[in-house]
Amino acid sequence: MIGTPMSSFKRKESVSAASRRLVCAQLESAIQALSRDTKRDNASEADRAIAGARAALELAGPALPRDIVRRDRKRLDAIAKTLGQARLCRRLGNRLDKLIKRAGLDTDDAALKQLRKQIAQHTEGNVALRTRGQRFDPMVYRLVAELAELRGHVGHWPDAKADTPEAPPPGLAAVYRAARNAARKADDEAADITAAHRPIARLGESLTLISKCCPAMLKPQRAMLEASAKPLAALALDARLITSAGQDKSLADLAATLADAAQLDHADAASKLADARHYALAETPQAFTNRVGAYWIAWRMAS
């Protein structure tokens, strides 16, 4: 699980060894979440674990053979996409409920029923995780099998020749640069604001994995990134809902109402993104990695 001792780098551990352990642990967390017999829907927990595995892979990527990184990144992305699409119907429905409540709409309105029908038709439904007395959806079996197979591949990742405990994760600069560029682009182009969610969230996951080297600096930075990523994710759902409603002329009024109801979140997301851009993402990638690297080396060399 993200945030536990098993999901962060250790002081005397090489980057490649840490990445193997972290990715395997996160994949196992996803498998356990999807396999659990519970009354709760644990798809979101599995999704978070897969995001943690992806972050660990990106941090260690330059230290691993390119073909391995390319192969396992592609497989992780495919699993995450399948799970994300399977959860989309539920997530859109939950988000629509919040906008309906905010706008004071009648839940029995014919236009809303039509929109819910469209959502169900244009998404792949839910991952029907087993609850007590029910059976698994076949998709869950497939996802668990793919995760287990990938975990086996990751366990055989080689050690990098120039991999030492003193060197900070070589992929950190690229992860930071992607988040910084996405935030700056969102500032210039309002339409790109929702696209900033994934790279910012990934940087937050990455900082979770290395925060032990300097918690006083990295934990507040991570918290600010997470605070900006959450409303950005909500905006992405809003955009899909409004687009779906706008495709049907009979739902044009509903689309406009939902857009008005989403404005509060848009303002909140823009404000939090500006905070992240001016504080958590203010440095150049080189300056950021140099500063983290100094703390990293001191932490790694401490007895």
Short mmCIF file of the C-alpha atoms (twelve columns), coordinates in Angstrom:
data_MODEL
# 
_entry.id   MODEL 
# 
loop_
_atom_site.group_PDB 
_atom_site.id 
_atom_site.type_symbol 
_atom_site.label_atom_id 
_atom_site.label_alt_id 
_atom_site.label_comp_id 
_atom_site.label_asym_id 
_atom_site.label_seq_id 
_atom_site.Cartn_x 
_atom_site.Cartn_y 
_atom_site.Cartn_z 
_atom_site.pdbx_PDB_model_num 
ATOM 1   C CA . MET A 1   0.000   0.000   0.000   1 
ATOM 2   C CA . ILE A 2   1.125   3.531   -0.740  1 
ATOM 3   C CA . GLY A 3   2.614   5.298   2.253   1 
ATOM 4   C CA . THR A 4   3.719   2.163   4.150   1 
ATOM 5   C CA . PRO A 5   7.374   1.247   4.835   1 
ATOM 6   C CA . MET A 6   7.170   -1.373  2.085   1 
ATOM 7   C CA . SER A 7   6.414   1.325   -0.476  1 
ATOM 8   C CA . SER A 8   9.425   3.587   -0.142  1 
ATOM 9   C CA . PHE A 9   13.128  3.424   -0.902  1 
ATOM 10  C CA . LYS A 10  15.464  2.088   1.777   1 
ATOM 11  C CA . ARG A 11  18.701  3.729   2.822   1 
ATOM 12  C CA . LYS A 12  21.156  0.998   1.724   1 
ATOM 13  C CA . GLU A 13  19.224  -0.303  -1.276  1 
ATOM 14  C CA . SER A 14  20.169  0.250   -4.920  1 
ATOM 15  C CA . VAL A 15  17.631  1.919   -7.186  1 
ATOM 16  C CA . SER A 16  17.116  -1.179  -9.334  1 
ATOM 17  C CA . ALA A 17  16.681  -3.442  -6.292  1 
ATOM 18  C CA . ALA A 18  14.264  -0.954  -4.732  1 
ATOM 19  C CA . SER A 19  12.268  -0.673  -7.930  1 
ATOM 20  C CA . ARG A 20  11.890  -4.455  -8.155  1 
ATOM 21  C CA . ARG A 21  10.681  -4.644  -4.577  1 
ATOM 22  C CA . LEU A 22  8.360   -1.650  -4.845  1 
ATOM 23  C CA . VAL A 23  6.748   -2.613  -8.145  1 
ATOM 24  C CA . CYS A 24  6.242   -6.215  -6.999  1 
ATOM 25  C CA . ALA A 25  4.733   -5.031  -3.694  1 
ATOM 26  C CA . GLN A 26  2.334   -2.652  -5.432  1 
ATOM 27  C CA . LEU A 27  1.296   -5.292  -7.971  1 
ATOM 28  C CA . GLU A 28  0.643   -7.709  -5.109  1 
ATOM 29  C CA . SER A 29  -1.488  -5.037  -3.401  1 
ATOM 30  C CA . ALA A 30  -3.515  -4.665  -6.602  1 
ATOM 31  C CA . ILE A 31  -3.962  -8.441  -6.856  1 
ATOM 32  C CA . GLN A 32  -5.108  -8.670  -3.243  1 
ATOM 33  C CA . ALA A 33  -7.545  -5.795  -3.707  1 
ATOM 34  C CA . LEU A 34  -9.115  -7.355  -6.775  1 
ATOM 35  C CA . SER A 35  -9.246  -10.809 -5.161  1 
ATOM 36  C CA . ARG A 36  -10.756 -9.775  -1.838  1 
ATOM 37  C CA . ASP A 37  -14.155 -11.117 -0.809  1 
ATOM 38  C CA . THR A 38  -15.689 -7.968  0.606   1 
ATOM 39  C CA . LYS A 39  -18.754 -5.774  0.573   1 
ATOM 40  C CA . ARG A 40  -16.610 -2.851  -0.577  1 
ATOM 41  C CA . ASP A 41  -15.586 -2.097  -4.143  1 
ATOM 42  C CA . ASN A 42  -11.788 -2.257  -4.043  1 
ATOM 43  C CA . ALA A 43  -11.171 -1.289  -7.664  1 
ATOM 44  C CA . SER A 44  -10.013 2.163   -6.551  1 
ATOM 45  C CA . GLU A 45  -7.501  0.584   -4.163  1 
ATOM 46  C CA . ALA A 46  -6.153  -1.570  -6.999  1 
ATOM 47  C CA . ASP A 47  -5.961  1.509   -9.203  1 
ATOM 48  C CA . ARG A 48  -3.878  3.371   -6.595  1 
ATOM 49  C CA . ALA A 49  -1.514  0.426   -6.241  1 
ATOM 50  C CA . ILE A 50  -1.001  0.251   -10.002 1 
ATOM 51  C CA . ALA A 51  -0.274  3.984   -10.016 1 
ATOM 52  C CA . GLY A 52  2.354   3.379   -7.324  1 
ATOM 53  C CA . ALA A 53  3.933   0.638   -9.421  1 
ATOM 54  C CA . ARG A 54  4.011   2.951   -12.442 1 
ATOM 55  C CA . ALA A 55  5.705   5.681   -10.387 1 
ATOM 56  C CA . ALA A 56  8.393   3.268   -9.158  1 
ATOM 57  C CA . LEU A 57  9.015   2.119   -12.721 1 
ATOM 58  C CA . GLU A 58  9.420   5.695   -13.952 1 
ATOM 59  C CA . LEU A 59  11.861  6.582   -11.151 1 
ATOM 60  C CA . ALA A 60  14.090  3.607   -11.951 1 
ATOM 61  C CA . GLY A 61  13.519  3.559   -15.718 1 
ATOM 62  C CA . PRO A 62  16.861  5.012   -16.919 1 
ATOM 63  C CA . ALA A 63  18.723  2.480   -14.733 1 
ATOM 64  C CA . LEU A 64  17.023  -0.484  -16.440 1 
ATOM 65  C CA . PRO A 65  17.385  -1.882  -19.978 1 
ATOM 66  C CA . ARG A 66  15.210  0.057   -22.406 1 
ATOM 67  C CA . ASP A 67  13.436  -2.996  -23.756 1 
ATOM 68  C CA . ILE A 68  12.380  -4.045  -20.252 1 
ATOM 69  C CA . VAL A 69  11.133  -0.561  -19.381 1 
ATOM 70  C CA . ARG A 70  9.262   -0.250  -22.672 1 
ATOM 71  C CA . ARG A 71  7.662   -3.696  -22.315 1 
ATOM 72  C CA . ASP A 72  6.568   -3.417  -18.694 1 
ATOM 73  C CA . ARG A 73  5.456   0.210   -18.996 1 
ATOM 74  C CA . LYS A 74  3.244   -0.818  -21.902 1 
ATOM 75  C CA . ARG A 75  1.767   -3.705  -19.910 1 
ATOM 76  C CA . LEU A 76  1.172   -1.553  -16.820 1 
ATOM 77  C CA . ASP A 77  -0.524  1.118   -18.915 1 
ATOM 78  C CA . ALA A 78  -2.742  -1.492  -20.592 1 
ATOM 79  C CA . ILE A 79  -3.826  -2.927  -17.224 1 
ATOM 80  C CA . ALA A 80  -4.463  0.555   -15.817 1 
ATOM 81  C CA . LYS A 81  -6.482  1.496   -18.899 1 
ATOM 82  C CA . THR A 82  -8.621  -1.640  -18.656 1 
ATOM 83  C CA . LEU A 83  -9.312  -1.057  -14.983 1 
ATOM 84  C CA . GLY A 84  -9.935  2.657   -15.539 1 
ATOM 85  C CA . GLN A 85  -12.413 2.039   -18.348 1 
ATOM 86  C CA . ALA A 86  -14.171 -0.586  -16.273 1 
ATOM 87  C CA . ARG A 87  -14.545 1.882   -13.382 1 
ATOM 88  C CA . LEU A 88  -15.553 4.796   -15.595 1 
ATOM 89  C CA . CYS A 89  -19.299 4.163   -15.561 1 
ATOM 90  C CA . ARG A 90  -19.411 4.149   -11.754 1 
ATOM 91  C CA . ARG A 91  -17.149 7.190   -11.455 1 
ATOM 92  C CA . LEU A 92  -19.196 9.190   -13.963 1 
ATOM 93  C CA . GLY A 93  -22.405 8.223   -12.179 1 
ATOM 94  C CA . ASN A 94  -21.039 9.315   -8.809  1 
ATOM 95  C CA . ARG A 95  -19.795 12.585  -10.253 1 
ATOM 96  C CA . LEU A 96  -23.124 13.216  -11.961 1 
ATOM 97  C CA . ASP A 97  -24.903 12.716  -8.615  1 
ATOM 98  C CA . LYS A 98  -22.749 15.470  -7.068  1 
ATOM 99  C CA . LEU A 99  -23.454 17.896  -9.896  1 
ATOM 100 C CA . ILE A 100 -27.177 17.095  -9.767  1 
ATOM 101 C CA . LYS A 101 -27.248 17.857  -6.054  1 
ATOM 102 C CA . ARG A 102 -25.302 21.087  -6.528  1 
ATOM 103 C CA . ALA A 103 -27.583 22.228  -9.345  1 
ATOM 104 C CA . GLY A 104 -30.755 21.223  -7.483  1 
ATOM 105 C CA . LEU A 105 -32.007 19.056  -10.331 1 
ATOM 106 C CA . ASP A 106 -34.810 16.528  -10.113 1 
ATOM 107 C CA . THR A 107 -33.259 13.047  -10.116 1 
ATOM 108 C CA . ASP A 108 -36.316 11.696  -11.937 1 
ATOM 109 C CA . ASP A 109 -35.960 14.162  -14.794 1 
ATOM 110 C CA . ALA A 110 -36.215 12.453  -18.208 1 
ATOM 111 C CA . ALA A 111 -33.086 14.199  -19.500 1 
ATOM 112 C CA . LEU A 112 -31.030 12.861  -16.588 1 
ATOM 113 C CA . LYS A 113 -32.309 9.350   -17.180 1 
ATOM 114 C CA . GLN A 114 -31.345 9.661   -20.837 1 
ATOM 115 C CA . LEU A 115 -27.856 10.850  -19.899 1 
ATOM 116 C CA . ARG A 116 -27.365 7.948   -17.491 1 
ATOM 117 C CA . LYS A 117 -28.394 5.581   -20.259 1 
ATOM 118 C CA . GLN A 118 -25.844 7.151   -22.608 1 
ATOM 119 C CA . ILE A 119 -23.113 6.814   -19.985 1 
ATOM 120 C CA . ALA A 120 -23.844 3.107   -19.613 1 
ATOM 121 C CA . GLN A 121 -23.832 2.611   -23.386 1 
ATOM 122 C CA . HIS A 122 -20.554 4.454   -24.018 1 
ATOM 123 C CA . THR A 123 -18.507 2.948   -21.183 1 
ATOM 124 C CA . GLU A 124 -17.532 -0.615  -20.505 1 
ATOM 125 C CA . GLY A 125 -19.519 -0.872  -17.300 1 
ATOM 126 C CA . ASN A 126 -18.053 -1.618  -13.884 1 
ATOM 127 C CA . VAL A 127 -15.504 -4.086  -12.672 1 
ATOM 128 C CA . ALA A 128 -17.978 -6.146  -10.698 1 
ATOM 129 C CA . LEU A 129 -15.754 -7.106  -7.803  1 
ATOM 130 C CA . ARG A 130 -17.142 -9.950  -5.791  1 
ATOM 131 C CA . THR A 131 -19.204 -9.123  -2.753  1 
ATOM 132 C CA . ARG A 132 -20.357 -11.747 -0.300  1 
ATOM 133 C CA . GLY A 133 -22.536 -14.331 -1.962  1 
ATOM 134 C CA . GLN A 134 -21.670 -13.184 -5.492  1 
ATOM 135 C CA . ARG A 135 -19.273 -14.346 -8.192  1 
ATOM 136 C CA . PHE A 136 -16.361 -12.508 -9.749  1 
ATOM 137 C CA . ASP A 137 -16.752 -10.755 -13.058 1 
ATOM 138 C CA . PRO A 138 -14.562 -12.576 -15.653 1 
ATOM 139 C CA . MET A 139 -12.672 -9.323  -16.243 1 
ATOM 140 C CA . VAL A 140 -11.348 -9.520  -12.687 1 
ATOM 141 C CA . TYR A 141 -9.865  -12.954 -13.313 1 
ATOM 142 C CA . ARG A 142 -8.118  -11.609 -16.409 1 
ATOM 143 C CA . LEU A 143 -6.733  -8.565  -14.611 1 
ATOM 144 C CA . VAL A 144 -5.457  -10.657 -11.697 1 
ATOM 145 C CA . ALA A 145 -3.764  -13.096 -14.094 1 
ATOM 146 C CA . GLU A 146 -2.097  -10.235 -16.001 1 
ATOM 147 C CA . LEU A 147 -0.922  -8.592  -12.782 1 
ATOM 148 C CA . ALA A 148 0.511   -11.878 -11.491 1 
ATOM 149 C CA . GLU A 149 2.341   -12.514 -14.764 1 
ATOM 150 C CA . LEU A 150 3.769   -8.991  -14.771 1 
ATOM 151 C CA . ARG A 151 4.875   -9.380  -11.138 1 
ATOM 152 C CA . GLY A 152 6.844   -12.464 -12.202 1 
ATOM 153 C CA . HIS A 153 8.611   -10.496 -14.957 1 
ATOM 154 C CA . VAL A 154 9.435   -7.621  -12.622 1 
ATOM 155 C CA . GLY A 155 10.992  -9.988  -10.082 1 
ATOM 156 C CA . HIS A 156 13.654  -10.833 -12.692 1 
ATOM 157 C CA . TRP A 157 14.647  -7.270  -13.529 1 
ATOM 158 C CA . PRO A 158 18.484  -7.110  -13.659 1 
ATOM 159 C CA . ASP A 159 20.682  -4.885  -11.543 1 
ATOM 160 C CA . ALA A 160 22.053  -1.882  -13.407 1 
ATOM 161 C CA . LYS A 161 25.847  -1.902  -13.863 1 
ATOM 162 C CA . ALA A 162 26.315  1.636   -12.536 1 
ATOM 163 C CA . ASP A 163 23.577  1.384   -9.904  1 
ATOM 164 C CA . THR A 164 24.696  2.496   -6.428  1 
ATOM 165 C CA . PRO A 165 22.743  3.316   -3.250  1 
ATOM 166 C CA . GLU A 166 24.231  6.833   -3.218  1 
ATOM 167 C CA . ALA A 167 22.783  7.875   -6.591  1 
ATOM 168 C CA . PRO A 168 19.232  9.311   -6.513  1 
ATOM 169 C CA . PRO A 169 16.565  7.710   -8.744  1 
ATOM 170 C CA . PRO A 170 17.593  8.577   -12.309 1 
ATOM 171 C CA . GLY A 171 14.030  9.044   -13.554 1 
ATOM 172 C CA . LEU A 172 13.117  11.754  -11.042 1 
ATOM 173 C CA . ALA A 173 14.042  14.666  -13.327 1 
ATOM 174 C CA . ALA A 174 11.836  13.381  -16.163 1 
ATOM 175 C CA . VAL A 175 8.843   12.823  -13.851 1 
ATOM 176 C CA . TYR A 176 9.238   16.317  -12.385 1 
ATOM 177 C CA . ARG A 177 9.670   17.873  -15.853 1 
ATOM 178 C CA . ALA A 178 6.492   16.217  -17.144 1 
ATOM 179 C CA . ALA A 179 4.452   17.546  -14.215 1 
ATOM 180 C CA . ARG A 180 5.954   21.035  -14.476 1 
ATOM 181 C CA . ASN A 181 5.380   21.240  -18.227 1 
ATOM 182 C CA . ALA A 182 1.785   20.030  -17.874 1 
ATOM 183 C CA . ALA A 183 1.077   22.641  -15.194 1 
ATOM 184 C CA . ARG A 184 2.626   25.436  -17.253 1 
ATOM 185 C CA . LYS A 185 0.741   24.360  -20.376 1 
ATOM 186 C CA . ALA A 186 -2.515  24.333  -18.429 1 
ATOM 187 C CA . ASP A 187 -1.818  27.920  -17.420 1 
ATOM 188 C CA . ASP A 188 -1.510  28.941  -21.075 1 
ATOM 189 C CA . GLU A 189 -4.344  26.804  -22.474 1 
ATOM 190 C CA . ALA A 190 -7.478  26.435  -20.365 1 
ATOM 191 C CA . ALA A 191 -8.505  23.383  -22.399 1 
ATOM 192 C CA . ASP A 192 -5.380  21.566  -21.195 1 
ATOM 193 C CA . ILE A 193 -6.110  21.972  -17.500 1 
ATOM 194 C CA . THR A 194 -7.572  18.483  -17.119 1 
ATOM 195 C CA . ALA A 195 -4.605  16.933  -18.964 1 
ATOM 196 C CA . ALA A 196 -2.338  18.072  -16.115 1 
ATOM 197 C CA . HIS A 197 -3.899  15.556  -13.731 1 
ATOM 198 C CA . ARG A 198 -1.901  12.425  -14.583 1 
ATOM 199 C CA . PRO A 199 1.660   13.845  -14.638 1 
ATOM 200 C CA . ILE A 200 1.032   15.823  -11.447 1 
ATOM 201 C CA . ALA A 201 -0.463  12.792  -9.696  1 
ATOM 202 C CA . ARG A 202 2.487   10.668  -10.868 1 
ATOM 203 C CA . LEU A 203 4.981   13.129  -9.415  1 
ATOM 204 C CA . GLY A 204 3.064   13.006  -6.136  1 
ATOM 205 C CA . GLU A 205 3.311   9.192   -6.151  1 
ATOM 206 C CA . SER A 206 7.031   9.430   -6.897  1 
ATOM 207 C CA . LEU A 207 7.662   11.788  -4.002  1 
ATOM 208 C CA . THR A 208 5.877   9.324   -1.710  1 
ATOM 209 C CA . LEU A 209 8.482   6.712   -2.650  1 
ATOM 210 C CA . ILE A 210 11.504  8.927   -1.879  1 
ATOM 211 C CA . SER A 211 10.162  11.203  0.876   1 
ATOM 212 C CA . LYS A 212 12.253  9.508   3.586   1 
ATOM 213 C CA . CYS A 213 15.372  11.304  2.358   1 
ATOM 214 C CA . CYS A 214 13.906  14.702  3.244   1 
ATOM 215 C CA . PRO A 215 10.376  14.532  4.696   1 
ATOM 216 C CA . ALA A 216 10.375  18.180  5.786   1 
ATOM 217 C CA . MET A 217 10.738  19.278  2.160   1 
ATOM 218 C CA . LEU A 218 9.053   16.537  0.153   1 
ATOM 219 C CA . LYS A 219 5.949   15.777  2.214   1 
ATOM 220 C CA . PRO A 220 4.484   19.318  1.983   1 
ATOM 221 C CA . GLN A 221 5.392   19.380  -1.710  1 
ATOM 222 C CA . ARG A 222 3.654   16.040  -2.233  1 
ATOM 223 C CA . ALA A 223 0.582   17.208  -0.293  1 
ATOM 224 C CA . MET A 224 0.285   20.284  -2.527  1 
ATOM 225 C CA . LEU A 225 0.537   18.144  -5.667  1 
ATOM 226 C CA . GLU A 226 -2.114  15.738  -4.403  1 
ATOM 227 C CA . ALA A 227 -4.391  18.648  -3.484  1 
ATOM 228 C CA . SER A 228 -4.173  19.967  -7.048  1 
ATOM 229 C CA . ALA A 229 -4.526  16.549  -8.722  1 
ATOM 230 C CA . LYS A 230 -7.852  15.694  -7.056  1 
ATOM 231 C CA . PRO A 231 -9.957  18.574  -8.482  1 
ATOM 232 C CA . LEU A 232 -8.225  18.118  -11.839 1 
ATOM 233 C CA . ALA A 233 -9.474  14.526  -11.921 1 
ATOM 234 C CA . ALA A 234 -12.987 15.755  -11.123 1 
ATOM 235 C CA . LEU A 235 -12.783 18.239  -14.005 1 
ATOM 236 C CA . ALA A 236 -11.874 15.418  -16.388 1 
ATOM 237 C CA . LEU A 237 -15.055 13.598  -15.369 1 
ATOM 238 C CA . ASP A 238 -17.075 16.804  -15.744 1 
ATOM 239 C CA . ALA A 239 -15.749 17.259  -19.260 1 
ATOM 240 C CA . ARG A 240 -16.838 13.746  -20.228 1 
ATOM 241 C CA . LEU A 241 -20.293 14.231  -18.741 1 
ATOM 242 C CA . ILE A 242 -20.828 17.580  -20.459 1 
ATOM 243 C CA . THR A 243 -19.516 16.247  -23.763 1 
ATOM 244 C CA . SER A 244 -21.781 13.207  -23.534 1 
ATOM 245 C CA . ALA A 245 -24.810 15.390  -22.842 1 
ATOM 246 C CA . GLY A 246 -23.858 17.871  -25.558 1 
ATOM 247 C CA . GLN A 247 -23.868 15.173  -28.238 1 
ATOM 248 C CA . ASP A 248 -27.639 14.903  -27.944 1 
ATOM 249 C CA . LYS A 249 -29.539 18.068  -28.927 1 
ATOM 250 C CA . SER A 250 -32.356 17.145  -26.548 1 
ATOM 251 C CA . LEU A 251 -29.864 17.328  -23.664 1 
ATOM 252 C CA . ALA A 252 -28.376 20.712  -24.579 1 
ATOM 253 C CA . ASP A 253 -30.053 22.482  -21.644 1 
ATOM 254 C CA . LEU A 254 -28.844 19.779  -19.245 1 
ATOM 255 C CA . ALA A 255 -25.302 20.084  -20.600 1 
ATOM 256 C CA . ALA A 256 -25.356 23.829  -19.936 1 
ATOM 257 C CA . THR A 257 -26.695 23.280  -16.399 1 
ATOM 258 C CA . LEU A 258 -23.976 20.731  -15.634 1 
ATOM 259 C CA . ALA A 259 -21.319 23.083  -17.022 1 
ATOM 260 C CA . ASP A 260 -22.535 25.840  -14.700 1 
ATOM 261 C CA . ALA A 261 -22.521 23.451  -11.732 1 
ATOM 262 C CA . ALA A 262 -18.945 22.424  -12.544 1 
ATOM 263 C CA . GLN A 263 -17.631 25.998  -12.560 1 
ATOM 264 C CA . LEU A 264 -17.011 25.950  -8.810  1 
ATOM 265 C CA . ASP A 265 -14.674 22.976  -9.212  1 
ATOM 266 C CA . HIS A 266 -12.992 24.578  -12.191 1 
ATOM 267 C CA . ALA A 267 -12.164 27.639  -10.116 1 
ATOM 268 C CA . ASP A 268 -10.915 25.450  -7.249  1 
ATOM 269 C CA . ALA A 269 -8.763  23.373  -9.609  1 
ATOM 270 C CA . ALA A 270 -7.287  26.472  -11.235 1 
ATOM 271 C CA . SER A 271 -6.443  27.948  -7.831  1 
ATOM 272 C CA . LYS A 272 -4.778  24.779  -6.528  1 
ATOM 273 C CA . LEU A 273 -2.926  24.309  -9.811  1 
ATOM 274 C CA . ALA A 274 -1.596  27.856  -9.560  1 
ATOM 275 C CA . ASP A 275 -0.372  27.122  -6.020  1 
ATOM 276 C CA . ALA A 276 1.389   23.976  -7.194  1 
ATOM 277 C CA . ARG A 277 2.917   25.790  -10.156 1 
ATOM 278 C CA . HIS A 278 4.257   28.654  -8.022  1 
ATOM 279 C CA . TYR A 279 5.542   26.544  -5.133  1 
ATOM 280 C CA . ALA A 280 5.773   22.760  -5.658  1 
ATOM 281 C CA . LEU A 281 6.763   23.131  -9.333  1 
ATOM 282 C CA . ALA A 282 8.585   26.449  -9.255  1 
ATOM 283 C CA . GLU A 283 12.140  25.119  -9.710  1 
ATOM 284 C CA . THR A 284 13.698  23.951  -12.927 1 
ATOM 285 C CA . PRO A 285 14.058  20.153  -13.187 1 
ATOM 286 C CA . GLN A 286 17.832  20.479  -12.764 1 
ATOM 287 C CA . ALA A 287 17.532  22.634  -9.643  1 
ATOM 288 C CA . PHE A 288 14.928  20.314  -8.142  1 
ATOM 289 C CA . THR A 289 16.932  17.135  -8.728  1 
ATOM 290 C CA . ASN A 290 20.132  18.775  -7.469  1 
ATOM 291 C CA . ARG A 291 18.430  19.766  -4.243  1 
ATOM 292 C CA . VAL A 292 16.808  16.364  -3.753  1 
ATOM 293 C CA . GLY A 293 20.072  14.686  -4.711  1 
ATOM 294 C CA . ALA A 294 21.984  16.489  -1.965  1 
ATOM 295 C CA . TYR A 295 19.502  15.313  0.671   1 
ATOM 296 C CA . TRP A 296 19.398  11.861  -0.914  1 
ATOM 297 C CA . ILE A 297 23.171  11.364  -0.709  1 
ATOM 298 C CA . ALA A 298 23.288  12.580  2.900   1 
ATOM 299 C CA . TRP A 299 20.447  10.238  3.852   1 
ATOM 300 C CA . ARG A 300 21.963  7.253   2.037   1 
ATOM 301 C CA . MET A 301 25.416  7.771   3.546   1 
ATOM 302 C CA . ALA A 302 24.125  8.182   7.116   1 
ATOM 303 C CA . SER A 303 24.960  5.274   9.390   1 
# 
